[in-house]
């Protein structure tokens, strides 16, 4: 599990994340939702220690994130942010292979090669494996970076808005892949703007607004009309479909 205690973050006197204490369950897909500027990306980056450790503590499967070496932490969690950047002379397979660095330090063995092949296959990148990254579409490049994070094969996978640039089929394929990881014992924290993807796939939902957690729980507990209407400051109706919430946006 991920345990967060009194975690906060301030930049230039502006509080981005209010003091936050919560637990993210292991073996689940947790969706982090909320309007722009809610602090979702900051929260996920703090957990992954992408940002300088601020006041408060984060423990991932019992490890104090601030006190754990980068090499050890990289075997416990993988992180993919919104802004991945592209190295023009890097091929897709080379990028995915970087996900194995925490395990082999640049000297991949048979198990590392197998993980790279699995990631290329799972994200439908085998035909693109030898393409340079700067020749890919935005969606293809996004899948390549997702494959790199998946190839790391860590207990926790943290993804910040990974559905950006993905078409509907590949977005659904990603969520199905995350569900398989969960069913195999993995844990996922994913920042999502599409509420129906959260409703359909998440086991646990954390809602944030103005740098604070305002609701958390099962999808049917958080993804309700009153909660979402207050969260997004607009009227939202929620129905049910196959036992899951179905979020409806009112037309003008």
C-alpha positions in Angstrom: 0.0 0.0 0.0 0.9 3.7 -0.2 0.6 5.6 3.0 0.6 9.4 2.9 0.8 11.4 6.1 0.7 15.2 6.4 2.0 15.6 2.8 1.9 19.2 1.5 3.5 21.2 -1.2 4.0 25.0 -1.6 5.5 26.9 -4.5 6.4 30.6 -4.1 4.0 31.0 -1.2 1.2 29.3 -3.0 -0.1 26.1 -1.5 -0.5 23.5 -4.3 -1.3 20.6 -2.0 -2.9 21.0 1.4 -1.7 18.7 4.2 -3.0 15.3 3.1 -3.2 12.0 4.9 -4.6 8.9 3.2 -3.9 5.3 2.3 -4.0 4.0 -1.3 -4.8 0.3 -1.3 -2.5 -2.3 -2.8 -3.8 -4.7 -5.4 -6.3 -2.1 -6.8 -6.6 0.4 -9.5 -7.0 3.9 -7.9 -8.2 6.7 -10.1 -7.3 10.2 -9.1 -9.9 12.7 -10.5 -10.7 16.4 -10.2 -10.7 19.6 -12.2 -7.6 21.3 -13.7 -5.4 22.7 -11.0 -6.7 20.4 -8.4 -3.2 19.1 -7.5 -3.5 15.6 -9.0 -0.3 15.7 -10.9 1.6 17.2 -8.0 0.3 14.5 -5.7 1.3 11.7 -8.0 4.8 13.3 -8.6 5.4 13.6 -4.9 4.6 10.0 -4.3 7.0 9.0 -7.0 9.6 11.5 -5.6 9.8 13.3 -8.9 9.4 16.5 -6.9 11.8 17.4 -4.0 10.4 15.7 -0.9 8.2 18.3 0.9 6.8 18.3 4.4 5.1 15.0 5.3 5.9 11.4 4.6 5.2 8.9 1.9 5.6 5.1 2.4 5.4 2.7 -0.5 5.0 -0.9 0.6 6.6 0.2 3.9 9.5 2.0 2.3 10.0 5.7 3.3 10.2 7.3 -0.2 12.4 10.2 1.0 14.9 7.9 2.7 15.0 5.2 0.0 17.7 5.1 -2.7 16.6 5.9 -6.3 17.8 2.4 -7.4 15.6 0.7 -4.8 12.6 2.9 -5.3 12.8 2.2 -9.1 12.2 -1.4 -8.3 9.2 -0.6 -6.2 7.3 1.9 -8.5 7.3 3.1 -12.1 6.1 6.5 -13.0 5.0 8.1 -16.3 4.2 11.8 -16.3 2.3 13.9 -18.8 5.4 15.4 -20.5 7.6 12.6 -21.7 9.7 14.4 -24.4 11.2 12.7 -27.4 14.8 11.7 -28.1 14.9 11.9 -31.9 17.6 9.3 -32.5 16.1 6.8 -30.0 14.2 3.8 -31.3 11.1 2.4 -29.8 12.7 -0.8 -28.6 15.6 1.2 -27.0 13.2 3.3 -25.1 11.2 0.4 -23.8 14.5 -1.3 -22.8 15.2 1.7 -20.4 12.4 0.3 -18.3 14.7 -2.6 -17.4 17.5 -0.4 -16.1 16.7 -0.8 -12.4 17.0 -4.5 -12.8 20.0 -4.9 -15.1 21.9 -1.6 -15.2 22.2 -1.6 -18.9 23.2 -5.3 -19.2 19.9 -7.0 -20.0 19.7 -10.8 -19.5 17.0 -13.2 -20.8 14.4 -12.1 -18.2 14.9 -8.5 -19.2 14.6 -9.3 -22.9 11.4 -11.2 -22.2 10.0 -8.2 -20.3 10.8 -5.9 -23.3 9.2 -8.3 -25.7 6.0 -8.5 -23.5 5.7 -4.8 -23.3 6.1 -4.3 -27.0 3.5 -6.9 -27.6 1.0 -5.7 -24.9 1.1 -2.1 -26.4 1.0 -3.3 -30.0 4.4 -1.8 -30.7 6.1 -4.8 -32.3 5.7 -3.4 -35.9 7.2 -0.1 -34.6 10.0 -1.5 -32.5 12.8 -0.2 -34.9 11.2 3.2 -35.7 12.8 6.4 -34.3 10.6 8.1 -31.8 10.4 11.4 -33.7 8.7 9.5 -36.6 5.8 8.4 -34.5 2.4 9.9 -34.0 1.5 11.4 -30.6 -0.5 8.3 -29.7 2.2 5.9 -30.8 4.8 7.8 -28.8 2.5 7.7 -25.8 2.2 3.9 -26.1 6.0 3.6 -26.3 6.4 5.5 -23.0 3.7 3.4 -21.4 5.5 0.3 -22.6 8.7 1.5 -21.0 6.9 2.0 -17.6 5.2 -1.4 -17.9 8.5 -3.1 -18.7 9.9 -1.9 -15.4 7.5 -4.5 -13.8 7.2 -2.9 -10.4 4.6 -3.6 -7.7 3.3 0.0 -8.2 2.6 1.8 -11.5 1.8 5.5 -11.3 0.5 7.1 -14.5 -0.4 10.8 -14.9 -3.0 11.3 -17.5 -1.8 8.4 -19.7 -4.9 8.5 -22.0 -3.7 11.7 -23.6 -3.3 11.2 -27.3 -4.7 7.7 -27.2 -7.6 6.8 -29.4 -10.6 5.0 -27.9 -9.4 1.5 -28.8 -5.9 2.1 -27.4 -7.3 3.8 -24.3 -9.5 0.8 -23.6 -6.6 -1.5 -24.3 -4.5 0.3 -21.7 -7.2 0.1 -19.0 -7.6 -3.6 -19.8 -3.8 -4.0 -19.4 -3.9 -2.3 -16.0 -6.8 -4.6 -15.0 -4.6 -7.6 -15.8 -1.8 -6.1 -13.8 -4.1 -5.7 -10.9 -5.5 -9.2 -11.2 -1.9 -10.5 -11.1 -1.3 -8.6 -7.8 -0.1 -5.3 -9.1 -1.2 -1.9 -7.9 -2.0 1.2 -10.0 -2.5 4.9 -9.3 -3.8 6.7 -12.4 -4.7 10.3 -13.0 -7.8 10.4 -15.2 -10.0 13.2 -16.7 -12.4 10.8 -18.4 -14.8 10.0 -15.5 -16.4 7.1 -17.3 -13.0 5.3 -17.6 -12.7 5.8 -13.9 -16.2 4.5 -13.4 -15.7 1.5 -15.6 -12.2 0.3 -14.5 -11.3 1.8 -11.1 -11.7 -0.1 -7.8 -10.9 3.0 -5.7 -11.4 6.7 -6.5 -9.8 9.8 -4.9 -11.3 13.2 -5.8 -9.3 16.4 -5.4 -10.2 20.0 -5.7 -8.0 23.1 -5.0 -5.2 21.0 -3.6 -7.2 19.0 -1.2 -8.8 15.5 -1.2 -12.6 16.1 -1.0 -13.9 12.5 -1.4 -12.5 9.0 -1.6 -13.9 5.5 -1.7 -15.4 3.0 -4.2 -16.6 4.4 -7.6 -20.2 4.2 -6.6 -19.5 6.2 -3.5 -17.5 9.0 -5.2 -18.9 9.1 -8.7 -22.4 10.5 -7.7 -24.2 13.4 -9.1 -23.9 15.6 -5.9 -20.2 14.8 -5.4 -19.2 15.4 -9.0 -21.4 18.5 -9.4 -19.7 20.1 -6.4 -16.3 18.9 -7.6 -16.5 20.4 -11.1 -18.8 23.3 -10.4 -21.3 22.2 -13.0 -24.4 20.1 -13.0 -23.6 16.4 -13.6 -26.0 13.5 -13.6 -25.0 9.9 -12.9 -26.9 6.8 -14.0 -25.9 3.2 -13.7 -24.8 0.7 -16.3 -23.9 -3.0 -15.7 -23.5 -2.2 -12.0 -21.1 0.7 -12.6 -21.7 4.5 -12.5 -22.3 6.1 -15.9 -21.5 9.9 -15.8 -23.8 12.1 -18.0 -23.0 15.7 -18.8 -26.1 17.9 -19.2 -26.5 19.5 -22.7 -27.2 23.2 -22.8 
